[in-house]
């Protein structure tokens, strides 16, 4: 029997017996760690540098990426070091630090996944209250509560585990320090206190799991009530990445800890421990980036190689076109008189100078006010004329579109309800009623609107702007209808 005070180091589980397999495991861990560092680093930089990603969902995603980075850096570097240098030792303090940080990041990740399920529930089931329930202060408080709870949980488990006397040596059956394997080395009578803490943590985790399941049941009920198929697909697409990450996290952890002892073997235990502790931090960024168009379109703090290549191709094409024009002018120069050539060179040089300096003047739009022409406009610039209003146009198709106003014709009809419209733009606005498309999104609460004017009116809720002021009492309002209702009080 040995006591924990006499133990200076622990022996971790060897990943392989031969040097070749150890190098293979080193390369595998190196690839997984690089994928986790690159993916989570890109998510953190994208959310931090892109203003349109400063929303509750991406704020929690940034915190989730931090937990994935932390858990990867806690376990993988030591496993890579042991595989490369053919050793199994880890110091007593190093093992305690590994247990603390692994419990800290794993607990924080599960609490953040629970909060993210609440974020999805509010955005789909209570969209009108999204800005109130998930404001910037509320999100900061929830994230701080998750990190603080994880810190206290990890501190209690680490302090209690390493205060137990160890009676069964120092060899662990895991490639990193983990509480269940350390408890196997402790004396049987001293495990009750830590087992009580484990039961409390498992109960808390089970409560979070029940909350996630209840949230998604409500989400599925709300999504199935959406009439359009496109709206249902869009709502499901916002939830699928989070649901996939939760399923991967919970399923691998439950299978690793709740599997039957009859199917247990060293190779299977090692594969399961890698599957639930190392693989999810590398896969989570891929899951979120594949289904999220906003994350794909984020502005990263380094140049976009695709855009640079397109810009280079565009400049090359412009250079080739300018050279072709120059050759064509040289060919036609011989057929013209010297006076004509001098005049063309003067016009070309003046136009080039104006374009390079950005000083080209913008002409006033020409037209008529009734029967009188607008000063500064000539009839040569507006060759087509409307016979009804006398307004002139530079192109005939513009005049034809204008004359639809006088004829009362409605050539554009909706394919869903057969309603007719005079212009195609009015038809596109109307079709958004049938498609449930909301292209205008609030950058603060991500609420969608069909028209930009409705979005501008909604944003005044966040900014507190009141452009409509009562002339009698000076009270300001965000909407003109509210001002009209208020003015009835003064009558």
N, C-alpha and C positions, 0 to 999 in steps of 0.2 A: 504494500500500500504506500502511496505517495501523497504528499500534501501539496496544495497549490502554491504554498510559499516556497517550495523547493523546485518548482518547475520554472525554468527560464525561457523555454521555447516549446513550440508544438511542432508535430510532424504532420504535414498535409498529405492528402492522397496523391500518389504519383499518377500522372496522366497516362504514362506508357512505360514499358519495361526496356525497350530498345531506344538507341539514340536517334534512329531514323524516324520512329513514330513520335518521339518527343519534338523533333524539328517540325514534323507535320502538324502537331498540335500548336506549336509556336506560330507557324504561318497561318493556321486557321484562326487563332485568337487575334493575331495581328490584323487580318482582314476584317474580322467582325468589329474590332475596336476602331479601326479607321473608318468603317462604314458608319458606326455610331457617332463618332466625333464629327465626321463630315456632314451627315444628315441633320443631327441636332444643332450643330453650329450654323448651318444654313438657315434653319428655322429661326434660331435666336437672332441672327443678323437681319433676316427678312422682316421679322416682326418689329425689331427695334428701329430699323431704318425706313420702313414704309409707313407713311402717315395713315393710309387707308386701312392698315391692319391693326390700328390702335383701337380694337374693340374687345369686349369681354371674352369672346371665344378665343381669339388669338392671344390675349393676355394670359389665359390659363394654359394655352398650348405652349407658350414660352416657358412657363413654370414647369410644365411636364417635360419639356426638352432639357431643362436644367437637372431634373431628377434622373433622367435617363443618362445624361453625361456623368453625373455623380456616381450612380451605381456601376457604370462601366469602369470608371477610373478607380473604383474601390476594389474590385475583384480581379479584373483582367490583367493589369500590369504585374502583380505578384505571380499569377499563374504563368505568364509569359517568361518571367525571370526564372522560375523554377524549371520550366521546360528547357530553356536555353542553356542553363548552367547545371542541369542534372542534380538539383537539390530539392529537399522537401521542407526545410526549416523555415519557421516564422517565429519571431520573438513574441514574448508574452504580451508586451505593450502593443506590438504591431497587430497581434490577433485581437486584442481588445478594441483597438481603433477600427479594425476591419468590421468587427461585429457592430460597433456603434454606427458607423457611416452606412453600412448596408441596411440595417434596420431603419435608419433615419430616412434614406432615400426611397426605400421600398414603401414605408408607411406614408411618406409625403406623396408618392405617386398614386397610391390607392385613394387617399383623401382628395387629391386633385381630380382624379377620374370621377369621384362622386360629385364634386362641385360642377364639373363639366356636364354631367348628366342633368343637373338642375338647370344649368344654362340652356341646354337644348330643350328642356321641358318648358321653360318660360318663353323662349323664342318662338315655339310652335303652338303651345297651348294658350299662352297669355301674351301675345305680341304687343298689345296696347300698353301693358305694364312693364315692358322690357326695360325701358329707360329708367323707370323708377326702382324696380327690384334689383337691377344689375347696373347701377351707376358706378362711376369710377371709385368712389369711396367704399361702396359695398363690395366690389370685386377685390379691392386691396385688403379689406378686413377678412374676407373669406380665405384669400391666399395666405395671409399672415396666420390665420387660425390653423390652416392645414400644416404649414411649416412648424408652428409652435407645438402643435399636438404631436407631430412626428418626432420632434426633438425630445419632448418629455417621454414619449414612448420608448425611444431608443436609449435614452439615458437611464430609465428605470430598469430596462431589461439588461443592459450592459453591466450596470453596477451590481445588480442582483446575481447575474450569472457568474461574474468573476469574483464574487465574494464566497462562492461555494467551495468547499474542500473537494479536491480531486483525488479519487482513490484507484483509478483504473488506467494509469499511465498518461501519456501525452500524445498518442497517435489518433488523429482525426480521420474519419471516413469521408472526407469532403475535400475538394481542391481549394476551398477557402474556408475561413472560420465562420461557423454558423452555430446558433444557439442549440438546436436539437442534438448536434453531434458533440458539443461540449458537455451537455447534460448527461450524455452516456458515460462520460468519464468521471462524473461526480458521484459522491456517496448517495446511496438510495434514500437515506433518511433526510437528507438536506435538499431534496428536489421539490418539496411540496410548495415552498414559497414561490419559486420560479414557475412551477406549473400553474399556480394560481394566477400569476401575472399573464401567462400565456392564454389561459382560459378567458381572462378579461379582454385581452387584445383580440382574440378570435371572436368573441362576442361583439366587440366594436366593429370588427371587419365584416361580420355577418350582417350587422345592422346597416352598414354602408352598402353592402351587396343588395339587401332587400330594398333600400331606397332607390338604387339604380334600376332594379327590376320594376318597381312601382312607377318610376318616372317614364320608363320606356313603354309600359302598358298604356299610360295616359297619352304618350306621344303617338303610339300606333292607332289608338282610338281617334285622336284628333286628325291624323293624316288620312285615315280611311274615310273621313267625312268630307274631305276636299272633293269638289265635284269633278274637276278636270284631271286628266291623267298626267298632264305635264306638271301641274301643281303638286300632285302626290309624289311624282318622281323627284322633283326639286327638294321637297321636304325630306324624303328618305335619304337623298344624297348628302344632306348636311349632317345626318345622324350616323350613317354607315361607318365612317372612319372611327368615330369614338366607340361605337358598338364593337367594331373589330378589335380595337386595342384592349377594351375591357374583357372581351372573350378570350383573347390570347393571354392576358395577364392572369385571369382567374383560373382558366382551364389548366394551364401549365403548373401553376402553384398548387391547385387542388390535387392534380394527378401525382405530383411529386411527393406530397405529404400524406395523402390519403390512400395511396395504393396498397394493395394487399401484400403482406410480408412473404407470401408464397411465390410471388413473381419478382421478388427483389433479387438483384444481382449487382455486383460492383460496376459492371459496364453500363447496365440500365440506369442505375442511380447516378452515374457520372453524366450520361446523356441527358437525363431529366434535369439535373442541376444546371447544366449548360443551357438547356432549353428555356428554363424559367428565369435564370439570372443574367444571362449574357445576350441571348437572341432578341428578346423584346425591345431593349433599347436601340438596337440597330434597325429593327423592322418598323417601329412606330413612326419615324419620319417619313418612310416610304409610303405607309398607309395613308397618312394625312396629306401628303403632297400629290398622290395620284388622283384623289377625288376632289381636291380643292382648287378651283380655278383662280381664286384670289391669291392663294399662296404661290401658284405658278407665275402669276403676273406681277409678283412683288419686285420692288426696286432693290437690288442687292448692292452692297457697297463696293463692288468691283465691276469693271466694264463687261458688257454683254458681248461675247464674241460673235454671236449671230448678227446682232445689229451692226457691229463694226464691219463684218464682211459685206452685209447688204449696202452699207454706206460706201465702201470701197468700190463695189460693183457699179453703184449709181454714178460715182464720180468718174470711173473709167468710161462709162457709156456717154456721159456728158462731154468728156474730152474727145472721144471718137466722133461724136456728132459735130462738135465745133471744128474739128479738122476737116471733116467732109464738107461742111459749109464753106470753109475757107478755100478748099480746092475747087468747089463749084463756082465761087466768086472769081477765082483766078481764071477759070475757063471762060466765063462770060465777060470778063473784063476786056478781052481782046476785041469783042464785037461792039463795044460802046466807045463813044467819043471821050476825049480826055476830060471835058467839062462834066459829063455825067459821072465819070469815075470819081472825080474830086468831090462832087456833091454827095455821092453814096458814102465815101469814106468819112466825110464830115458828120453825116447823120448817124452812121454806125458808131463812131467814136463818142459822140454826145450821148447816145442811148446807153452805151456800155458804161460810161462814167456815171450816169444817173443810176443804173442798176447796182453798180458796186458801192456807191455811197448811200444807197437807200433813200434817195431824194426824189424819186419819181412821183410826180404829183398825181393825186387821185381826182379824176374828173367827177363833177357833180352829176347825179342822175338826172337825166332829161325827162321831161314830160310836160303836161299841160295842166293848168288850173282852169277847168271849164273850157273856154274857147281861147284863152290867152296863153301863149307859150311862156315857160319859165325863163327868166333872163339868164344868159350864159349858155343856152342850149340852141342848137340849130336843127332844122328839120332833116338835114342830111344824116345826122347821127341817129335819128329815130325815123326810119323810112316807113314803118307800118303804123297805121292809125286806126283807133277804135271809132266806128261810126256812131256809136251811142253816146259815149262820154267825151269824145274828142281827145282822149289820152293817147299818146304816141309811144311806141315800143321799138326797141332795137332789133328784135327778132320776131318772126312771124308766129312761132309756136307759143311765145309768151303772150302775144295778142289773142291767140285762139283760147288759151287758158283763161285769159281775162274776160273774154266775151261770154263764157259759160255763166258768169254772174248775171248778165242781162237776159240771157235766154232761159234761165231757170232749169237748164238741163243738169241731170245728175248721172254722169256716166260711170261712176265707181260704186259698185254695190257689194255688200258684205255677203260672203258665201255661207255664213251661218244663219243670219236672220233676214237676208235679202234687203236690208235697209240701204238706201242710196245716198251718195254724197257727191258734192261738186268737185272736191279735190282729193287727191290720193293721200295727202297728209291727214285729213280728217278721217279717212277710212282706216288708216293705220292706228290712230288714236282710239277709234271705236273698237277695232278688233282686239284690243287689249282686254276688253270686258269679257270676251269669250275665252281667251287663252290664259287668263289670270296672271299675265306677265306683269311684273312690277320692276321695270328697268332702273328706276331712280331709287337709290338706297341712301338712307341717312348714315353718315359716317360715325355717328355717336352710338346709336342703338340698333343699326342694321335693319330698321323697318323699311319695307319697300312701298313704293308709290307708283301709280300709273302715269302721272304727269309731274313735270318738274315744278309747276306752280304749287302743287300740293306738298311737295318735298320742302320748298322754301317756306311755306306756311308752317310746316311741322317743325322745322329747325329753329323757329323762334321760341319753341318750348325749352330747348336746351340753352340758347343764348340769352333768353330773357328780353329779347328785342321787342319794342312796342312802337311801330312806325305810325300807328293811327292814334292821334291825340284828340281828346275832347276839347273843343275851343272854349267851353264854359268853365270846366273845373280843372283842366290840364291833365287828367288821367289818361294814360296811354294803354293801348290794346294791341295785341299781336294780329288780330283779324278785324276786317272792316265790319263784319256782321256783329261782332261783339260790341264795337263802337256804336252801331245803329241801335242795338238793344239798350245800351247804356244811355243814349241820348233821350230815350223816352222818359227817363226820370226827371229831366229838366223841363219837360213840356207841361 
